[in-house]
Amino acid sequence: MSSISVPVLKTEFIDKYYLLGKERIPVLKNISFTIEHGEYVSIMGQSGAGKSTLLNILACLDTPTSGNYFFRGSNIASLGENRLADIRNRDIGFVFQNFNLLPKLSVYANVELPLIYNSTPRKERQRRVREILERFGLWERHRHKPNEISGGQKQRVAIARALVKRPSVIFADEPTGNLDSHTTSEILSVFDALSREGNTIIIITHEPDVARHASRSLHLVDGMLST
C-alpha cells in the first residue's frame, strides 16, 4: 500500500492586510503554492513586494488574514502558540542577512543555542555541534566570538546554527545581502550542496543571480504571485 506524501508546506488563497486607522492596506493577495520535501525554491521580489510578510507566515511567525497555510499537513490557524513555538524550535531553521549571532557568545555557543531551546540532551548537543562545525571548517574557530571572524565565516556559523537541529525546512532571508561577490559565491555553494543532500530550502532574495541557484522561483509583484 503506497503512502501519500504530504508537502512540507502548502498555501491556499492567502491574503494578508493591515489596518491603518480605518483603511485596509493589502500586503499579500491570493497566494497559493506548494513546496515538496527536498525542493530548493527562491521567492523573488523587489522591496515592498511582500516577501518579508510571506516569510513570516511560512515560518509560523505570523498568520494570514484569510486563506489556509499547512505546514507538514497541519493547518497553522488551528494550532496554539505552544505548538507553533515547538514547530519553530524543531522544524524550522533560519538564516538571516545580518547573521543574528549573539555577540557575547562563542561560535560554539551560538550554534548550540537552538538545541538548548528544544531540550536536546547535553551529550547529543556536544556531538551535533562539533559535527556541524567540523563540516563547515569552523571547529578551529569554535571559541571565537562573532567579531573575531569574517563575514563569510559568520554566515557559515548562521547556516550551521540553522542545520544543527535538523529542521524540516531552511528559510534563508537575503543570506548574501551583506557579503562580497567572492563570499556570496562561497555561501551559495553551501546551499547548493545542502540541496543536493535533500534539504528543503526556501531562499528570499531580490537578486536574480542568487535565485538562479534554486530549482524553482516564485515571483512576488505587489503582493501577488506573478505568472
ROPALUM-940567 format. One line per 5 residues: their letters; for each residue x, y, z of N, C-alpha, C. Coordinates in steps of 0.05 Angstrom, whole numbers, plus 5000, padded with zeros to 4 digits. Layout:
# residues N
A = X:Y:Z:X:Y:Z:X:Y:Z  ...
This chain:
# residues 227
MSSIS = 5017:4976:5000:5000:5000:5000:5018:5025:5000  5015:5042:4980:5032:5065:4978:5022:5088:4995  5040:5103:5007:5032:5126:5024:5032:5151:5007  5015:5170:5014:5014:5196:5001:5032:5215:5015  5051:5226:4999:5070:5245:5010:5056:5272:5017
VPVLK = 5060:5281:5041:5049:5307:5049:5070:5329:5043  5063:5350:5030:5083:5372:5024:5094:5383:5050  5118:5395:5048:5129:5409:5071:5111:5432:5078  5103:5447:5058:5084:5469:5063:5066:5474:5039  5043:5485:5045:5023:5490:5024:5006:5514:5032
TEFID = 5004:5533:5014:4987:5556:5019:4963:5555:5000  4940:5563:5011:4915:5563:4995:4902:5591:4997  4904:5606:4976:4889:5632:4974:4894:5650:4998  4919:5653:5005:4927:5670:5028:4924:5700:5021  4911:5714:5038:4910:5744:5037:4921:5754:5064
KYYLL = 4935:5776:5063:4944:5789:5087:4941:5819:5084  4927:5832:5103:4925:5861:5103:4929:5872:5131  4936:5897:5132:4939:5911:5158:4920:5934:5158  4911:5942:5182:4893:5965:5185:4909:5989:5193  4905:6011:5177:4917:6037:5183:4894:6056:5188
GKERI = 4887:6059:5214:4863:6073:5221:4839:6056:5211  4823:6067:5193:4801:6051:5182:4807:6041:5154  4831:6047:5145:4839:6038:5118:4852:6011:5119  4844:5994:5100:4855:5967:5099:4878:5967:5078  4902:5960:5087:4926:5960:5070:4932:5932:5062
PVLKN = 4927:5924:5037:4933:5896:5028:4964:5892:5024  4974:5869:5034:5002:5863:5030:5006:5838:5013  4990:5818:5018:4990:5793:5002:4962:5788:4992  4960:5778:4967:4934:5774:4955:4934:5747:4940  4917:5729:4949:4910:5704:4935:4935:5687:4929
ISFTI = 4951:5682:4950:4976:5667:4947:4971:5638:4951  4976:5622:4930:4973:5593:4931:4997:5579:4918  5011:5562:4933:5032:5546:4921:5038:5523:4941  5053:5504:4931:5062:5480:4947:5092:5477:4944  5105:5469:4966:5133:5463:4965:5137:5435:4977
EHGEY = 5149:5417:4961:5153:5389:4969:5179:5386:4984  5182:5363:4997:5206:5356:5011:5230:5355:4991  5252:5368:4999:5276:5368:4982:5277:5389:4961  5256:5405:4958:5257:5427:4938:5275:5450:4947  5287:5464:4928:5302:5488:4932:5288:5510:4917
VSIMG = 5275:5527:4932:5257:5547:4920:5266:5575:4927  5267:5593:4908:5272:5621:4914:5245:5636:4912  5242:5656:4930:5219:5674:4929:5231:5701:4923  5225:5711:4899:5237:5736:4890:5217:5759:4891  5228:5783:4892:5211:5807:4892:5227:5831:4901
QSGAG = 5219:5854:4891:5232:5878:4899:5223:5887:4927  5236:5906:4939:5228:5917:4965:5199:5926:4964  5183:5917:4983:5155:5924:4984:5137:5905:4970  5148:5883:4959:5132:5864:4944:5116:5846:4962  5124:5844:4988:5110:5826:5007:5127:5802:5015
KSTLL = 5153:5801:5008:5169:5778:5014:5172:5773:5044  5177:5794:5059:5181:5791:5088:5155:5782:5101  5133:5793:5093:5107:5785:5104:5102:5755:5098  5107:5747:5074:5103:5719:5066:5122:5701:5082  5147:5709:5085:5166:5693:5101:5156:5690:5129
NILAC = 5146:5711:5141:5136:5709:5169:5113:5689:5172  5096:5688:5152:5074:5669:5152:5085:5640:5149  5102:5636:5129:5113:5610:5123:5129:5599:5147  5142:5617:5162:5159:5609:5184:5143:5608:5211  5117:5610:5209:5099:5608:5232:5103:5630:5252
LDTPT = 5112:5653:5243:5115:5677:5260:5091:5695:5258  5074:5691:5238:5050:5708:5233:5029:5690:5220  5005:5699:5220:4983:5684:5207:4970:5701:5185  4959:5688:5165:4945:5703:5144:4919:5715:5154  4910:5736:5141:4883:5747:5147:4861:5728:5138
SGNYF = 4866:5716:5115:4847:5695:5105:4862:5675:5088  4850:5653:5082:4863:5631:5068:4875:5611:5088  4888:5590:5078:4899:5569:5095:4929:5565:5089  4943:5559:5111:4971:5552:5109:4976:5526:5124  4986:5506:5109:4992:5480:5121:5022:5475:5122
FRGSN = 5032:5469:5146:5060:5462:5150:5061:5432:5157  5073:5416:5140:5075:5387:5143:5047:5376:5149  5027:5386:5135:5000:5375:5137:4983:5388:5158  4994:5404:5176:4978:5416:5198:4970:5444:5190  4944:5450:5193:4934:5477:5187:4943:5495:5210
IASLG = 4961:5514:5204:4973:5531:5224:4952:5547:5240  4930:5555:5227:4910:5571:5240:4897:5555:5263  4898:5528:5263:4885:5512:5283:4903:5506:5307  4929:5515:5306:4948:5508:5326:4951:5530:5347  4956:5522:5372:4960:5541:5393:4989:5551:5392
ENRLA = 4995:5572:5408:5021:5584:5408:5043:5565:5417  5037:5547:5436:5057:5528:5445:5065:5509:5423  5046:5500:5407:5052:5482:5385:5067:5497:5363  5060:5522:5358:5074:5538:5338:5103:5542:5347  5107:5548:5372:5134:5551:5383:5150:5525:5379
DIRNR = 5137:5503:5384:5151:5477:5381:5159:5472:5352  5142:5480:5333:5148:5477:5304:5172:5495:5298  5172:5520:5308:5195:5538:5302:5221:5527:5314  5219:5515:5338:5243:5506:5352:5254:5480:5339  5237:5463:5329:5246:5437:5319:5247:5434:5289
DIGFV = 5229:5447:5275:5225:5442:5246:5235:5463:5227  5241:5487:5238:5248:5509:5221:5276:5520:5228  5293:5522:5207:5319:5534:5211:5320:5561:5196  5331:5582:5209:5332:5609:5198:5361:5617:5192  5364:5629:5169:5390:5642:5162:5383:5671:5153
FQNFN = 5396:5691:5166:5388:5718:5162:5411:5734:5147  5403:5756:5135:5422:5774:5122:5443:5784:5142  5434:5791:5166:5452:5803:5186:5463:5783:5205  5461:5757:5199:5472:5735:5214:5457:5729:5240  5450:5750:5255:5436:5748:5280:5450:5730:5300
LLPKL = 5477:5732:5300:5493:5717:5321:5494:5734:5346  5494:5721:5369:5496:5735:5394:5525:5742:5399  5532:5768:5401:5560:5777:5401:5576:5768:5425  5563:5764:5448:5578:5756:5472:5582:5726:5474  5570:5711:5456:5573:5682:5457:5594:5673:5436
SVYAN = 5607:5651:5442:5626:5639:5423:5611:5627:5399  5627:5621:5379:5616:5607:5356:5602:5581:5365  5615:5566:5382:5603:5541:5392:5576:5547:5406  5576:5566:5424:5551:5572:5439:5529:5582:5421  5535:5597:5401:5515:5607:5382:5502:5583:5368
VELPL = 5518:5564:5359:5507:5541:5344:5492:5522:5363  5501:5521:5388:5488:5503:5407:5460:5513:5416  5456:5539:5414:5432:5551:5426:5405:5538:5418  5401:5533:5392:5375:5520:5384:5370:5493:5398  5392:5478:5402:5389:5452:5415:5383:5455:5445
IYNST = 5392:5477:5457:5384:5482:5485:5354:5489:5486  5346:5505:5467:5317:5513:5466:5299:5489:5462  5307:5469:5446:5289:5446:5442:5296:5422:5459  5311:5428:5481:5316:5408:5502:5331:5383:5493  5349:5386:5474:5366:5364:5466:5386:5358:5489
PRKER = 5389:5333:5496:5408:5326:5517:5436:5336:5512  5451:5341:5534:5477:5354:5532:5497:5339:5515  5500:5313:5519:5519:5298:5503:5512:5298:5473  5486:5297:5467:5478:5298:5439:5483:5326:5428  5479:5347:5444:5486:5374:5435:5515:5376:5428
QRRVR = 5532:5366:5446:5561:5367:5441:5569:5353:5415  5557:5329:5411:5563:5314:5387:5555:5328:5362  5530:5339:5362:5520:5352:5338:5534:5378:5332  5540:5394:5352:5553:5419:5347:5581:5415:5336  5596:5397:5348:5623:5392:5337:5622:5381:5308
EILER = 5603:5363:5303:5600:5351:5277:5594:5373:5256  5576:5391:5262:5568:5411:5242:5590:5432:5239  5604:5439:5260:5625:5459:5258:5649:5447:5242  5655:5422:5246:5676:5409:5231:5668:5408:5201  5643:5402:5196:5634:5401:5168:5638:5427:5154
FGLWE = 5634:5449:5167:5637:5476:5154:5664:5488:5159  5683:5472:5168:5710:5482:5172:5713:5503:5193  5696:5502:5214:5695:5522:5234:5704:5513:5262  5712:5487:5264:5718:5478:5291:5741:5493:5303  5761:5500:5287:5784:5514:5298:5776:5542:5308
RHRHK = 5753:5551:5300:5743:5578:5309:5722:5576:5330  5717:5552:5341:5693:5548:5358:5694:5565:5384  5718:5574:5392:5719:5590:5417:5718:5620:5410  5719:5627:5385:5720:5655:5377:5692:5668:5380  5691:5694:5385:5667:5709:5384:5661:5718:5356
PNEIS = 5636:5725:5350:5629:5733:5322:5646:5756:5311  5654:5775:5329:5670:5798:5319:5699:5790:5312  5706:5765:5317:5733:5755:5312:5735:5738:5287  5713:5736:5272:5713:5720:5248:5703:5737:5224  5707:5727:5200:5700:5742:5176:5670:5741:5170
GGQKQ = 5661:5757:5151:5632:5757:5144:5624:5730:5133  5641:5718:5116:5634:5691:5106:5633:5670:5127  5651:5672:5147:5651:5653:5169:5626:5657:5187  5618:5682:5191:5594:5688:5206:5570:5675:5193  5568:5677:5166:5545:5666:5153:5546:5635:5153
RVAIA = 5569:5624:5152:5571:5594:5155:5563:5586:5184  5570:5602:5204:5561:5596:5231:5531:5597:5232  5519:5618:5219:5490:5620:5219:5477:5596:5205  5489:5586:5183:5478:5563:5169:5481:5538:5187  5504:5536:5200:5508:5513:5219:5487:5514:5241
RALVK = 5482:5538:5252:5462:5540:5273:5434:5532:5263  5427:5539:5238:5402:5531:5227:5400:5501:5222  5422:5488:5215:5422:5460:5208:5424:5441:5232  5436:5451:5254:5443:5433:5276:5419:5419:5288  5396:5431:5287:5372:5417:5298:5358:5400:5277
RPSVI = 5370:5398:5253:5359:5381:5231:5330:5388:5225  5326:5412:5215:5299:5422:5211:5286:5410:5186  5260:5412:5184:5245:5403:5160:5250:5422:5137  5254:5448:5143:5258:5468:5122:5277:5490:5132  5294:5499:5114:5312:5521:5120:5302:5546:5105
FADEP = 5297:5567:5120:5290:5593:5108:5314:5611:5109  5322:5622:5086:5345:5640:5084:5335:5667:5073  5336:5687:5090:5326:5714:5083:5349:5732:5074  5351:5736:5048:5373:5752:5036:5400:5744:5048  5407:5719:5047:5431:5710:5062:5457:5720:5052
TGNLD = 5457:5731:5027:5482:5742:5016:5483:5772:5014  5463:5785:5026:5459:5814:5023:5482:5830:5034  5496:5820:5054:5518:5835:5066:5546:5824:5059  5547:5808:5038:5572:5795:5031:5583:5804:5004  5610:5803:5002:5622:5810:4976:5617:5787:4956
SHTTS = 5624:5792:4931:5618:5773:4910:5631:5746:4914  5656:5746:4923:5671:5720:4927:5657:5704:4950  5651:5718:4972:5638:5705:4995:5610:5696:4988  5596:5712:4972:5569:5704:4962:5570:5678:4948  5590:5675:4930:5593:5650:4914:5598:5627:4933
EILSV = 5614:5632:4954:5621:5611:4973:5596:5602:4988  5580:5621:4997:5556:5614:5013:5535:5600:4995  5532:5609:4970:5513:5597:4952:5521:5568:4946  5547:5563:4945:5557:5535:4941:5549:5518:4965  5548:5529:4989:5539:5514:5012:5510:5507:5009
FDALS = 5493:5526:5001:5465:5520:4997:5461:5499:4974  5477:5501:4953:5475:5482:4931:5481:5454:4942  5501:5451:4959:5508:5425:4970:5486:5415:4988  5475:5432:5004:5453:5424:5022:5429:5415:5006  5424:5428:4984:5402:5420:4966:5407:5392:4955
REGNT = 5431:5387:4946:5437:5361:4934:5434:5339:4955  5437:5346:4980:5434:5326:5002:5405:5321:5009  5386:5336:4996:5358:5331:5001:5345:5350:5021  5359:5371:5029:5347:5391:5047:5327:5408:5032  5305:5415:5046:5286:5434:5035:5295:5462:5042
IIIIT = 5298:5479:5021:5309:5506:5025:5291:5526:5011  5284:5547:5025:5269:5570:5014:5286:5594:5018  5294:5607:4997:5312:5630:4998:5297:5655:4988  5297:5675:5005:5284:5701:4998:5305:5719:4987  5300:5730:4963:5321:5747:4950:5308:5766:4930
HEPDV = 5323:5787:4924:5315:5805:4902:5336:5803:4880  5355:5785:4883:5377:5784:4864:5374:5760:4845  5371:5764:4819:5368:5742:4800:5391:5722:4801  5415:5731:4805:5438:5713:4806:5436:5693:4829  5425:5702:4851:5421:5685:4874:5398:5666:4869
ARHAS = 5376:5676:4858:5352:5660:4852:5358:5637:4833  5377:5641:4815:5383:5621:4795:5394:5595:4807  5404:5597:4831:5414:5572:4844:5392:5554:4852  5368:5565:4856:5345:5548:4863:5334:5533:4839  5321:5511:4845:5309:5495:4823:5283:5506:4813
RSLHL = 5271:5524:4829:5245:5537:4822:5243:5564:4835  5231:5583:4821:5229:5610:4832:5199:5618:4832  5191:5631:4854:5165:5644:4856:5170:5674:4856  5154:5689:4840:5159:5718:4837:5135:5733:4850  5141:5750:4869:5121:5767:4881:5122:5795:4869
VDGML = 5099:5804:4860:5097:5831:4849:5072:5844:4862  5077:5865:4877:5055:5879:4891:5037:5860:4907  5050:5841:4921:5035:5823:4938:5022:5800:4925  5026:5797:4898:5014:5775:4884:5035:5758:4870  5030:5732:4866:5048:5715:4851:5045:5722:4822
ST = 5068:5727:4809:5068:5733:4781:5070:5707:4765  5055:5705:4744:5055:5681:4728:5074:5683:4704
